[in-house]
Amino acid sequence: MCRLFALHAGDRDVAADFWLLNAPDSIGGTSLVNTHPFTQDGRAFAHNGVVGDLDRIEARLGSNRAMVMGETDSERFFALVTLAIREAGGDVRAGITAS
């Protein structure tokens, strides 16, 4: 699952370290490979929410699972879309529709 963070401080500079790293409900462990946006084949993708049926996505990716560097459901879904676009000869619309 992905979490987005927003902070509005008007026209003042503020540090967000506490809310992101030190608060009791902070993000915890961070990893560059799990950070949005993800990029593949010259496209960027960011997603906030939950992607279901990861077993189906993993099965569809098969050996193409190597396209996924991190642990997120978002990157797995993006890899599925990228694979479908490749299979559609680079036709983005067809690839997204097929995903």
CYANA upper distance limits for C-alpha pairs under 8 A (distance plus 0.5 A):
  1 MET  CA     48 ASN  CA      8.16
  1 MET  CA     49 GLY  CA      6.83
  1 MET  CA     50 VAL  CA      6.14
  1 MET  CA     72 THR  CA      7.48
  1 MET  CA     73 ASP  CA      7.50
  2 CYS  CA     47 HIS  CA      7.96
  2 CYS  CA     48 ASN  CA      5.95
  2 CYS  CA     49 GLY  CA      6.64
  2 CYS  CA     50 VAL  CA      7.97
  2 CYS  CA     72 THR  CA      8.31
  3 ARG  CA     48 ASN  CA      7.09
  3 ARG  CA     49 GLY  CA      8.46
  4 LEU  CA     48 ASN  CA      7.62
  7 LEU  CA     16 ALA  CA      8.30
  9 ALA  CA     13 ASP  CA      7.50
  9 ALA  CA     14 VAL  CA      7.26
 16 ALA  CA     20 LEU  CA      6.71
 17 ASP  CA     21 LEU  CA      6.05
 17 ASP  CA     22 ASN  CA      7.30
 18 PHE  CA     22 ASN  CA      5.12
 18 PHE  CA     23 ALA  CA      6.06
 19 TRP  CA     23 ALA  CA      5.71
 19 TRP  CA     26 SER  CA      6.54
 20 LEU  CA     26 SER  CA      5.62
 20 LEU  CA     27 ILE  CA      6.30
 20 LEU  CA     28 GLY  CA      8.41
 21 LEU  CA     26 SER  CA      5.72
 21 LEU  CA     27 ILE  CA      6.70
 21 LEU  CA     28 GLY  CA      6.68
 22 ASN  CA     26 SER  CA      6.54
 30 THR  CA     34 ASN  CA      8.15
 31 SER  CA     35 THR  CA      7.15
 33 VAL  CA     69 MET  CA      6.50
 33 VAL  CA     70 GLY  CA      5.44
 33 VAL  CA     71 GLU  CA      8.49
 34 ASN  CA     69 MET  CA      8.33
 34 ASN  CA     70 GLY  CA      5.53
 34 ASN  CA     71 GLU  CA      6.83
 34 ASN  CA     72 THR  CA      6.77
 36 HIS  CA     45 PHE  CA      7.72
 36 HIS  CA     46 ALA  CA      5.85
 36 HIS  CA     47 HIS  CA      8.25
 37 PRO  CA     44 ALA  CA      6.36
 37 PRO  CA     45 PHE  CA      5.64
 37 PRO  CA     46 ALA  CA      5.11
 38 PHE  CA     44 ALA  CA      5.99
 38 PHE  CA     45 PHE  CA      5.67
 38 PHE  CA     46 ALA  CA      6.93
 38 PHE  CA     75 GLU  CA      7.09
 38 PHE  CA     78 PHE  CA      8.42
 39 THR  CA     43 ARG  CA      5.95
 39 THR  CA     44 ALA  CA      4.89
 39 THR  CA     45 PHE  CA      6.87
 40 GLN  CA     44 ALA  CA      7.17
 40 GLN  CA     79 ALA  CA      8.19
 40 GLN  CA     82 THR  CA      7.51
 41 ASP  CA     82 THR  CA      7.93
 45 PHE  CA     78 PHE  CA      7.36
 46 ALA  CA     74 SER  CA      7.90
 47 HIS  CA     74 SER  CA      6.59
 50 VAL  CA     73 ASP  CA      7.59
 50 VAL  CA     74 SER  CA      8.16
 51 VAL  CA     73 ASP  CA      6.33
 51 VAL  CA     74 SER  CA      7.17
 51 VAL  CA     77 PHE  CA      7.82
 53 ASP  CA     57 ILE  CA      7.17
 54 LEU  CA     58 GLU  CA      6.49
 54 LEU  CA     73 ASP  CA      7.57
 54 LEU  CA     76 ARG  CA      8.41
 55 ASP  CA     59 ALA  CA      6.62
 56 ARG  CA     60 ARG  CA      6.60
 57 ILE  CA     61 LEU  CA      6.63
 57 ILE  CA     76 ARG  CA      7.56
 57 ILE  CA     77 PHE  CA      7.40
 57 ILE  CA     80 LEU  CA      7.29
 58 GLU  CA     62 GLY  CA      6.74
 58 GLU  CA     65 ARG  CA      7.35
 58 GLU  CA     76 ARG  CA      8.03
 60 ARG  CA     80 LEU  CA      7.98
 61 LEU  CA     65 ARG  CA      5.75
 61 LEU  CA     79 ALA  CA      8.14
 61 LEU  CA     80 LEU  CA      6.82
 61 LEU  CA     83 LEU  CA      8.18
 64 ASN  CA     83 LEU  CA      8.33
 65 ARG  CA     76 ARG  CA      8.30
 65 ARG  CA     79 ALA  CA      8.22
 67 MET  CA     79 ALA  CA      6.83
 68 VAL  CA     75 GLU  CA      6.80
 68 VAL  CA     76 ARG  CA      6.64
 68 VAL  CA     79 ALA  CA      7.09
 70 GLY  CA     75 GLU  CA      7.69
 71 GLU  CA     75 GLU  CA      8.13
 72 THR  CA     76 ARG  CA      7.10
 73 ASP  CA     77 PHE  CA      6.74
 74 SER  CA     78 PHE  CA      6.67
 75 GLU  CA     79 ALA  CA      6.59
 76 ARG  CA     80 LEU  CA      6.85
 77 PHE  CA     81 VAL  CA      6.85
 78 PHE  CA     82 THR  CA      6.57
 79 ALA  CA     83 LEU  CA      6.52
 80 LEU  CA     84 ALA  CA      6.71
 80 LEU  CA     99 SER  CA      7.10
 81 VAL  CA     85 ILE  CA      6.69
 81 VAL  CA     95 GLY  CA      6.75
 81 VAL  CA     96 ILE  CA      6.30
 81 VAL  CA     99 SER  CA      5.99
 82 THR  CA     86 ARG  CA      6.74
 82 THR  CA     95 GLY  CA      7.89
 83 LEU  CA     87 GLU  CA      6.68
 83 LEU  CA     95 GLY  CA      8.27
 84 ALA  CA     88 ALA  CA      6.64
 84 ALA  CA     94 ALA  CA      8.38
 84 ALA  CA     95 GLY  CA      4.98
 84 ALA  CA     96 ILE  CA      7.44
 84 ALA  CA     98 ALA  CA      6.90
 84 ALA  CA     99 SER  CA      6.60
 85 ILE  CA     89 GLY  CA      7.01
 85 ILE  CA     90 GLY  CA      5.62
 85 ILE  CA     91 ASP  CA      6.25
 85 ILE  CA     92 VAL  CA      5.86
 85 ILE  CA     93 ARG  CA      8.38
 85 ILE  CA     94 ALA  CA      7.31
 85 ILE  CA     95 GLY  CA      4.38
 85 ILE  CA     96 ILE  CA      7.33
 86 ARG  CA     90 GLY  CA      5.62
 86 ARG  CA     91 ASP  CA      8.14
 86 ARG  CA     95 GLY  CA      7.88
 87 GLU  CA     95 GLY  CA      7.84
 88 ALA  CA     92 VAL  CA      8.20
 88 ALA  CA     94 ALA  CA      6.76
 88 ALA  CA     95 GLY  CA      6.24
 90 GLY  CA     95 GLY  CA      8.17
 91 ASP  CA     95 GLY  CA      6.61
 92 VAL  CA     96 ILE  CA      6.60
 93 ARG  CA     97 THR  CA      6.63
 94 ALA  CA     98 ALA  CA      6.54
 95 GLY  CA     99 SER  CA      6.66
